[in-house]
Amino acid sequence: MTGENNNETDRTGNLQRVRAELTAAAQEVGRDPASVNLVAVSKTKPASAILPILAAGQRVFGENRVQEAAEKWPQLKRDYSDIRLHLIGPLQSNKVRQAVDLFDVIETVDRPKLARALARIMEETGIRPDCMIQVNTGEEDQKAGVKPLEADDFIALCRDQLKLPVRGLMCIPPVGDEPSLHFALLAQIAARNGLEQLSMGMSADYPVAVRFGATHVRVGTAIFGARE
Ligand SMILES: *Cc1c(COP(=O)(O)O)cnc(C)c1O
């Protein structure tokens, strides 16, 4: 939310504040706070900014670029063996091998070609990161994600045909829209497909997302401060 700061002490303070707000939002709607996972989005931030957040006990992180993550995270993962790294940005088919190697969760499965590439590489390597399917709830042309009306078929392709380890759905609501409409739609698609995980909510709206059932919120700015 607002008031985030950039230096190290403040970043740890930001983290504590986000955690407290997540707990409060969960309790307000009678959810177990432990059912909400905070994904700290560290894109564009150097390892020196990430280390204090790791020291404060945070272990789940999100990056939106495979290349950037490949430069920062192998060393951090050696130092902290229980890190869970989420890919939250678009994945090109030619980067699938690298992504499967590096990420523990791929949140942005959004088209058949990518799903098939993931299935092939998982088969070859035996490495099977959890997958989420990105839904373009606002049906925006410039945004990735499967359209809401095509979601059921795409989930079936990924899960039943290609046997991907699909755990849930992810969305990025259109800027300026009321996010709760998109959160409710995502929750509805997940429920009718028997999927348990919902990745939704960012710095501006994560408490709302928790009220609508988010199991993963992706929070960058509110923890790390503004990006360049
Ligand atoms: C950058 C990013 C976030 C975090 O956004 P903030 O507003 O900084 O919290 C969340 N999800 C995705 C997909 C992103 O690319």
The ligand as a MOL file (V3000), in Angstrom:
LIG
                    3D

  0  0  0     0  0            999 V3000
M  V30 BEGIN CTAB
M  V30 COUNTS 15 15 0 0 0
M  V30 BEGIN ATOM
M  V30 1 C 5.3460 -6.3740 -11.0580 0
M  V30 2 C 4.2570 -7.3610 -10.8570 0
M  V30 3 C 3.5950 -7.4650 -9.6210 0
M  V30 4 C 3.8880 -6.5820 -8.4340 0
M  V30 5 O 3.3840 -5.3010 -8.6400 0
M  V30 6 P 3.3940 -4.2010 -7.4760 0
M  V30 7 O 2.3370 -3.2550 -7.8700 0
M  V30 8 O 4.7530 -3.6010 -7.4660 0
M  V30 9 O 3.0810 -4.8930 -6.2000 0
M  V30 10 C 2.6110 -8.4310 -9.5090 0
M  V30 11 N 2.2990 -9.2520 -10.5210 0
M  V30 12 C 2.9060 -9.1760 -11.7070 0
M  V30 13 C 2.5030 -10.1070 -12.7920 0
M  V30 14 C 3.8990 -8.2200 -11.9260 0
M  V30 15 O 4.4980 -8.1650 -13.1360 0
M  V30 END ATOM
M  V30 BEGIN BOND
M  V30 1 1 1 2
M  V30 2 1 2 3
M  V30 3 2 2 14
M  V30 4 1 3 4
M  V30 5 2 3 10
M  V30 6 1 4 5
M  V30 7 1 5 6
M  V30 8 2 6 7
M  V30 9 1 6 8
M  V30 10 1 6 9
M  V30 11 1 10 11
M  V30 12 2 11 12
M  V30 13 1 12 13
M  V30 14 1 12 14
M  V30 15 1 14 15
M  V30 END BOND
M  V30 END CTAB
M  END
